[in-house]
Amino acid sequence: MGAEALRALLARVRYEVLPARATEEKVLAHVPRDVVVTVTASPVKGLEPTLGLTERLAAHGYRVVPHVPARLLRDDAHLKDVAERLRAAGVDDLFVPAGDADPPAGPYGGALPVLRRLSELGSPFADLGITGYPESHPLIHDDITIQSMWDKRTHATYIVSNLCFDPRALGDWIARIRRRDVTLPVHVGVAGPVQRAKLLSMATKIGVGESTRFLTRHASWFLRFAVPGGYDPERLLARGAGVLTRPSAGVAGLHLFTFNQIAETERWRRKVLDRLGG
C-alpha cells in the first residue's frame, strides 16, 4: 500500500473499546479527541455500562458511538428511553448489531426491527451502523448476512465489517455486497497490535458465559495472534492495498478492535503515521 493511502486510512480510524472499569481513564490518557470511540455492549452486563461510559466520554469531548444490540432491548419504551438518553448526551451515531443475548431481553430478535422503529421515532440519529461479515458468521449463512444488509440499507448509513484476517476474503466480500447494490460505506474491521495473553485475559474479564462463546467462535483469532509473526496489522493493511484503496470499494476508514489495549493501539498507529510522515 502506498504511504499516502495507508496514512489516509490511519487518519480515519474508530477505536472499539469495552466498557470496563479502567476504560475511561485509558481513553482520556491515550486517545486524541479526533478519533471516534465506539463502546461495545455485553449480554452479560447489559446496556447500562455502555450508556454510562458513552455519556462520560461524550462529556469529555469525544465523538462516541455506542453499540445498542437489538437483543438487549426490553421493548419499544426501552428503545425510546435509550435513544432519548443518548441524544441528551450529544450522541448522533449509533451502531445497531443483533447481539448475542440468548434469549433476547424483549421482542427484537435482530437489528432491522430496531432500525425501523428508530425511523418511526423520527430518525433521532444522523448515522446508524450495521454489521458485515467478510468471514462467515458462526451461526448465519453468508447469503443471509448479505441479504440482511440489503434489507437494512434504507435505514442505515454505514457498515462495520467484523474482523477479517484474509485480504482476499475481504475483497471478495466487498465485491459481493457491491454487486447486490449495497452501496453503504464500509469501515473495515481490523485488530490492533494485540498480544495473545492480554486478549485471553480480556476475554475472561468479559464474563464466564460470554468468554466461552467468544473463545469458541473465534479460536482461529488466537492461533493467529499466538504464532510468532502470525499477525501484524500493518502487514494486513499492506496486503489488502488493492481492496482498501479502490474507489469502487467504498471504504470509509478503519474500525480498530483494541480489545482494550488502547495505549498499545494508539502507540502503534502514531508510530506508523510518524514513519509515513503523517
Order of alpha helices (4+ residues) and beta strands (2+ residues): alpha-beta-alpha-beta-alpha-beta-alpha-beta-alpha-beta-alpha-beta-alpha-beta-alpha-alpha-alpha-alpha-alpha-beta-alpha
